[in-house]
Amino acid sequence: MIRGLYISSYGMKKGMQKVDVISNNIANIDTRGFKKDKPVFSSFPEMELYRFESSKKDYTMPPSYIGTLPLGVSLVNIYLDPSKGMLEETKDPFNFSLVDEEPGFINFFTVNTPEGLRYTRNGTFTLNSEGYLVTTEGYNVIGENGPVKLDKGDFIVTEKGEIFQGGERKDALRVVSFRPEEVEKEGEGLYTSASQSRPGNAKVLQGFIEKSNVNPVYEMVELISAFRAYEASQRAVKAMDDTLGLAVNEIAKV
């Protein structure tokens, strides 16, 4: 019965982890370029149980086989869902979106932060007072020649990310790609990676922004399911606790 308490309480813990992931997805429904997370669970391998006869003095005898004991589930990984979000046309020349063209890879814009190079899908950019292309947080957008700097006036960005202004090629946006499991979220729509980046393989669309790929209806259904699983484990813990209480308080009286 004590084992049952451990298994059920562990199930409650993993249920709360799933709720946390889903809640974060729902909170970022309106975050541009946000990619939702999917928790991946796996069952623990079953343990074989043996009984050692404590009354026997000869411990060289093989123990008696009892059976197997499942240990519940384990959170194996939180998987980044690379599926594309819907594109919204803004006609703002400082808005950009990426359309991935290679299955199994996700592309990013490269930006420079105080902590070093980071990657983002949020292509909502602007010009700062010095003429540099920056994110809404003020981080420089990186191109082939370093931070992208533009003159005042209209400019065009091609699907290859090349920036033309006044008929002259000024620079090209540095787009890189990773496998979803190679990147890690860092906050503010930024990603980091310990892996070597690859040249991007995506179309750059000017005047469009990518919405979050979170489906609110699906996430709400998953959230309700996670809460019900948590409550089931909670009821199991209470039932076993009540049974233990009876064993201690009632059976001991006999």
Stockholm file with secondary structure:
# STOCKHOLM 1.0

chainA/1-254         MIRGLYISSYGMKKGMQKVDVISNNIANIDTRGFKKDKPVFSSFPEMELYRFESSKKDYTMPPSYIGTLPLGVSLVNIYLDPSKGMLEETKDPFNFSLVDEEPGFINFFTVNTPEGLRYTRNGTFTLNSEGYLVTTEGYNVIGENGPVKLDKGDFIVTEKGEIFQGGERKDALRVVSFRPEEVEKEGEGLYTSASQSRPGNAKVLQGFIEKSNVNPVYEMVELISAFRAYEASQRAVKAMDDTLGLAVNEIAKV
#=GR chainA/1-254 SS CHHHHHHHHHHHHHHHHHHHHHHHHHHTTTSTTCCCEEEEEEECCCEEEEECCTTCSCTTSCCEEEEEECCCEEEEEEEECCCCCCEEECCCTTEEEEEECSTTCEEEEEEEETTEEEEESCEEEEECTTSBEEETTCCEEEETTEECBCCSSCCEECTTCEEEETTEEEEEBCEEEECGGGEEEEETTEEEESSCCEECCEEEEETEEECCCCCHHHHHHHHHHHHHHHHHHHHHHHHHHHHHHHHHHTGGGC
#=GC SS_cons         CHHHHHHHHHHHHHHHHHHHHHHHHHHTTTSTTCCCEEEEEEECCCEEEEECCTTCSCTTSCCEEEEEECCCEEEEEEEECCCCCCEEECCCTTEEEEEECSTTCEEEEEEEETTEEEEESCEEEEECTTSBEEETTCCEEEETTEECBCCSSCCEECTTCEEEETTEEEEEBCEEEECGGGEEEEETTEEEESSCCEECCEEEEETEEECCCCCHHHHHHHHHHHHHHHHHHHHHHHHHHHHHHHHHHTGGGC
//
